[in-house]
Every structure is written in structure tokens, then in C-alpha cells.
């Protein structure tokens, strides 16, 4: 039987001028620098920043799920 575990969810916002996929990768890469035990991630929201009728940045709000250490 598996050991019981407790997870936590933290939210981050990341952006990239290249696209949503790149923004997700940027957010995940940053999360791995300070969070250990990441088990999943959920893209909660996708937005764009617009300037002069052009998309200048793709933004994502991510929920990062990680297991708390014992």
C-alpha cells in the first residue's frame, strides 16, 4: 500500500512573446528552481497583452502541484 502524502498547490503567472506553449515552459522552468516534488501542473488561464493592435505577450496562470516533504 502506498504511503499517505499531502500536496500543496501554488499559483504562478508566466509570460512569453513567442506563444502560450513557451509561456508554460517558462513558468515550469522557474517553478522547478524553488519547488521540489512537483507532480503536476494545470493551466488555469490564458491571456494576451495587446499594444497598438498587436499581441505583444502571451500569459498563462499556472497551478503548480507538489508533494510536501515529511
C-alpha positions in Angstrom: 0.0 0.0 0.0 1.3 3.5 -0.9 2.3 5.9 1.9 -0.1 8.7 2.6 1.1 12.1 1.2 0.0 15.7 1.2 0.3 18.0 -1.7 0.2 21.8 -2.0 -0.8 24.0 -4.9 0.8 27.3 -5.6 -0.1 29.7 -8.4 2.3 31.5 -10.7 1.9 33.7 -13.8 4.4 33.5 -16.7 4.7 35.2 -20.0 6.4 35.0 -23.3 6.4 37.0 -26.6 6.6 33.7 -28.5 3.3 31.9 -27.5 1.3 30.1 -24.9 3.4 26.9 -25.1 6.6 28.9 -24.4 4.9 30.8 -21.5 4.1 27.4 -19.9 7.7 26.2 -20.3 9.0 29.5 -18.8 6.7 29.1 -15.8 7.5 25.5 -15.3 11.3 26.1 -15.6 11.1 28.9 -13.0 8.9 26.7 -10.6 11.5 23.9 -10.7 14.2 26.3 -9.4 12.4 26.7 -6.0 9.9 23.9 -5.6 10.8 20.2 -5.1 8.5 17.3 -5.7 6.4 18.7 -8.5 3.8 16.1 -9.5 1.6 18.1 -11.9 0.6 21.4 -13.3 -2.7 22.9 -14.5 -3.1 25.8 -16.9 -5.8 27.9 -15.3 -6.0 30.8 -17.6 -4.5 32.1 -20.9 -4.4 35.8 -21.8 -2.6 38.1 -24.2 -1.2 41.6 -23.8 -2.0 43.8 -26.7 -0.3 47.0 -27.7 -1.0 49.1 -30.9 -3.4 46.4 -32.1 -0.8 43.7 -31.9 -0.2 40.8 -29.4 3.0 41.6 -27.6 2.9 38.9 -24.9 1.2 35.6 -24.2 0.5 35.0 -20.5 -0.6 31.9 -18.5 -1.7 31.4 -15.0 -0.5 28.0 -13.7 -1.3 25.9 -10.7 1.8 24.0 -9.7 1.1 20.9 -7.6 3.9 19.5 -5.4 4.2 17.0 -2.6 5.1 18.3 0.8 8.2 16.8 2.3 7.9 14.9 5.5 
